[in-house]
Amino acid sequence: MSQAKVDRYKQEKSNRKKIMKKEKRLLFLEKLCGVLLIAALVFWAGYSIYNYEPASDSTTETTTTPVNLDALYDYYGTLQ
């Protein structure tokens, strides 16, 4: 091995604890951000569903039509 490789290896070995600690911290922050993002999406979806109100058009009014069912009731009465 060349002297440069040996020096680089020694420096990396001496800083290995710092490097591992930094990598673990970054991994934890990535996981935390992912969990927070998913929690925010679930909360937003739940809130949206809870507050959902169907659009009501005031221009269309409900009309009722009376139906005379006396003849049908009389027919059913004769069947028994």
Secondary structure as a PSIPRED ss2 file (coil, helix, strand):
# PSIPRED VFORMAT (PSIPRED V4.0)

   1 M C   1.000  0.000  0.000
   2 S C   1.000  0.000  0.000
   3 Q H   0.000  1.000  0.000
   4 A H   0.000  1.000  0.000
   5 K H   0.000  1.000  0.000
   6 V H   0.000  1.000  0.000
   7 D H   0.000  1.000  0.000
   8 R H   0.000  1.000  0.000
   9 Y H   0.000  1.000  0.000
  10 K H   0.000  1.000  0.000
  11 Q H   0.000  1.000  0.000
  12 E H   0.000  1.000  0.000
  13 K H   0.000  1.000  0.000
  14 S H   0.000  1.000  0.000
  15 N C   1.000  0.000  0.000
  16 R H   0.000  1.000  0.000
  17 K H   0.000  1.000  0.000
  18 K H   0.000  1.000  0.000
  19 I H   0.000  1.000  0.000
  20 M H   0.000  1.000  0.000
  21 K H   0.000  1.000  0.000
  22 K H   0.000  1.000  0.000
  23 E H   0.000  1.000  0.000
  24 K H   0.000  1.000  0.000
  25 R H   0.000  1.000  0.000
  26 L H   0.000  1.000  0.000
  27 L H   0.000  1.000  0.000
  28 F H   0.000  1.000  0.000
  29 L H   0.000  1.000  0.000
  30 E H   0.000  1.000  0.000
  31 K H   0.000  1.000  0.000
  32 L H   0.000  1.000  0.000
  33 C H   0.000  1.000  0.000
  34 G H   0.000  1.000  0.000
  35 V H   0.000  1.000  0.000
  36 L H   0.000  1.000  0.000
  37 L H   0.000  1.000  0.000
  38 I H   0.000  1.000  0.000
  39 A H   0.000  1.000  0.000
  40 A H   0.000  1.000  0.000
  41 L H   0.000  1.000  0.000
  42 V H   0.000  1.000  0.000
  43 F H   0.000  1.000  0.000
  44 W H   0.000  1.000  0.000
  45 A H   0.000  1.000  0.000
  46 G H   0.000  1.000  0.000
  47 Y H   0.000  1.000  0.000
  48 S H   0.000  1.000  0.000
  49 I H   0.000  1.000  0.000
  50 Y H   0.000  1.000  0.000
  51 N C   1.000  0.000  0.000
  52 Y C   1.000  0.000  0.000
  53 E C   1.000  0.000  0.000
  54 P C   1.000  0.000  0.000
  55 A C   1.000  0.000  0.000
  56 S C   1.000  0.000  0.000
  57 D C   1.000  0.000  0.000
  58 S C   1.000  0.000  0.000
  59 T C   1.000  0.000  0.000
  60 T C   1.000  0.000  0.000
  61 E C   1.000  0.000  0.000
  62 T C   1.000  0.000  0.000
  63 T C   1.000  0.000  0.000
  64 T C   1.000  0.000  0.000
  65 T C   1.000  0.000  0.000
  66 P C   1.000  0.000  0.000
  67 V C   1.000  0.000  0.000
  68 N C   1.000  0.000  0.000
  69 L C   1.000  0.000  0.000
  70 D H   0.000  1.000  0.000
  71 A H   0.000  1.000  0.000
  72 L H   0.000  1.000  0.000
  73 Y H   0.000  1.000  0.000
  74 D H   0.000  1.000  0.000
  75 Y H   0.000  1.000  0.000
  76 Y H   0.000  1.000  0.000
  77 G H   0.000  1.000  0.000
  78 T H   0.000  1.000  0.000
  79 L H   0.000  1.000  0.000
  80 Q C   1.000  0.000  0.000
